[in-house]
Amino acid sequence: MSEKYKTFPQGTFFVTLTVVGWIDVFTRAQYCELIVENLNYCVEHKGMEIYSYVIMPSHIHMVAFAEQPLSLILRDFKSFTSKKLIEAISSNPKESRKEWLLHMFKFFAHKYGEKQEYQFWQQGNHPVSLNNLPKRFSQKVNYIHNNPVKARMVDEAEHYPWCSAYPLNRVKLVDY
């Protein structure tokens, strides 16, 4: 793996977690809630600090810090949430795309030779170090908050409920 895609201890990074095939899974509140719960678990039990985040339909962006390499926390987060999301999709009687979604996650698992039955997340997180770069830090936070606006999902970032710009968001954030 290239050095530019690695995290290191006590690092603040901009990271992107992407669903395989850019499949738009996070269009249902139930699936976004699962992500929020698990981000908070990582904050409370794994030492991750989140400065900003957005859950878009097919990916998640965040600026986060950890004492240990952030990639270790994200690896566990992705492993756990992939199982929970597949389970939630499988058991959701209102999921109109259930068969298609499960087929696609199975397809990507086989395409990349994974040993598990389904693959939910793409490999890697493409971390961008923000240590000692306050201007880049601000740029990434603004990028995150404006993502749903640029996607024309809302007119103002504060109106998107799955974003740290939303006044009532429930992810435990660090003040900066």
Residue pairs with C-beta under 8 A, 6 or more apart in sequence:
1 124
5 124
5 125
5 126
5 127
6 69
6 71
6 127
7 13
7 66
7 69
7 70
7 71
7 125
7 127
7 129
8 69
8 129
9 66
9 67
9 68
9 69
10 65
10 66
10 67
11 65
11 66
11 69
11 70
11 127
11 129
11 131
12 51
12 63
12 64
12 65
12 129
12 130
12 131
12 137
13 63
13 64
13 65
13 70
13 125
13 127
13 128
13 129
13 130
14 61
14 62
14 63
14 127
14 128
14 130
14 140
14 144
15 61
15 62
15 63
15 64
15 70
15 74
15 125
15 126
15 127
15 128
16 59
16 60
16 61
16 125
16 126
17 59
17 60
17 74
17 77
17 78
17 121
17 122
17 125
18 58
18 59
18 60
18 121
18 122
19 25
19 26
19 58
19 59
19 120
19 121
19 122
20 104
20 105
20 108
20 119
20 120
20 121
20 122
21 104
21 108
22 58
22 59
23 58
23 101
23 104
24 57
24 58
25 31
25 57
25 58
25 85
25 89
25 101
25 120
26 32
26 35
26 55
26 56
26 57
26 58
26 60
26 162
27 57
28 92
28 95
30 88
30 92
31 85
31 88
31 89
32 55
32 161
32 162
34 81
34 84
34 85
34 88
35 55
35 60
35 81
35 162
36 55
36 162
36 170
36 171
38 77
38 80
38 81
38 84
39 48
39 50
39 53
39 62
39 77
39 171
39 172
40 170
40 171
40 172
42 48
42 73
42 76
42 77
43 49
43 50
43 171
43 172
44 172
46 66
46 73
46 76
47 66
47 67
47 68
47 73
48 64
48 65
48 66
48 70
48 73
49 64
49 65
49 66
49 174
50 62
50 63
50 64
50 164
50 171
50 172
50 173
50 174
51 62
51 63
51 64
51 65
51 137
51 141
51 164
51 173
51 174
51 176
52 62
52 63
52 140
52 141
52 144
52 145
52 164
52 165
52 173
53 60
53 61
53 62
53 63
53 64
53 144
53 163
53 164
53 171
53 173
54 60
54 61
54 62
54 144
54 145
54 147
54 148
54 160
54 162
54 163
54 164
54 165
55 162
55 163
56 147
56 148
56 151
56 162
61 143
61 144
61 147
62 144
63 130
63 137
63 140
63 141
63 144
64 70
65 174
66 72
66 73
70 125
70 127
71 125
71 127
74 125
78 120
78 121
81 120
81 121
82 118
82 119
82 120
82 121
85 120
86 102
86 105
86 118
86 120
89 95
89 98
89 101
89 102
90 98
90 102
92 98
95 101
102 118
105 118
105 119
105 120
106 117
106 118
108 114
108 118
108 119
109 116
109 117
109 118
109 119
112 119
112 123
128 136
128 140
130 136
130 137
130 140
137 176
141 176
144 163
144 164
145 157
145 163
145 164
145 165
146 157
147 163
148 154
148 157
148 160
148 162
148 163
149 155
149 156
149 157
149 160
153 160
154 160
157 163
157 165
157 166
158 165
158 166
158 167
159 166
160 166
161 168
161 169
162 169
163 169
164 171
164 173
